[in-house]
Amino acid sequence: MRFTLGGLLRVRGVQERAAAADRSRTETAAEDARRAVRRAQERLGVGGDEVTDARSLMATSAARAAARAALQDLRAAEALAAEAHADACAAHVEAKREVRAIEKLEGRARREEAARDGRNEQSALDEIAVNAAAEDRRSR
């Protein structure tokens, strides 16, 4: 039997594997973004800046403001990475669903072919039996 949708099944399989790879890649990127945010938050929480005069107070203030701005940027990147990962997960689920749908069609086609083969074989056996019975009657 040649499953007529076999080519489509192969294409869908390739798409599903690509979606799985994309899902994995976006999961790694989202985790990297979460780690970067945690590191930035930890750096902001570290005291240790000893303020002795107005200049050091201004420098410390500017550094903390810059760190907060960087943290906001990292949080935005984290949100984008999480969104990309969610999209990749949804795409992977959809790709798997499409593969399963075609696999079900393939299974149905195989069962139908097996049933057709069984009917053809039974018809051939019936014909052999009828011919044998006719031959037996003629030979008597």
Summary of the structure (lengths in Angstrom):
residues: 140
radius of gyration: 34.4
end to end distance: 43.7
largest distance: 128.2
contacts: 344
relative contact order: 0.14
helix: 90%
strand: 0%
